[in-house]
């Protein structure tokens, strides 16, 4: 059965995107990453928020622009939005509610991961008790402002258990399981 995995790279001060959703900062922190290389074949589908789907691309200006995992992954994508585009997007299903989106993404993922992309979708999945794991890479940079990895003012604590830690020159990764 598919599991939901929220994965992201964040700055040391906790931002996954800069002001206005700017992802250009991330280009300096991409590189060989054995953890990501091992994850990609396990990702059966992607569940993204509309802002992440339509947002900035750290691969802008390269041959991998617009491609999930910089072109390293292919599969079905589901975008949670109340405003789907007028024209269909090949390989992308736009869904208006979280339960339907998660159910469809899990069915498409089979026994793999549903990779959750976007802070707001991740927050909704956590609040609904649907998130299974979290994979965060911390880049050695301070952005000072932007979109936080997880922002839930007044929200309850979420306990996590460490699964794996990996260190690379361009980032440090921590893989966690949602404990309850």
Beta strands, then each sheet from edge to edge (+ up, - down):
strand 1: 3-11
strand 2: 15-17
strand 3: 43-49
strand 4: 76-80
strand 5: 92-95
strand 6: 113-117
strand 7: 133-139
strand 8: 147-148
strand 9: 160-168
strand 10: 171-178
sheet 1: 5+ 4+ 3+ 6+ 1+ 7+ 10- 9+
sheet 2: 2+ 8-
end
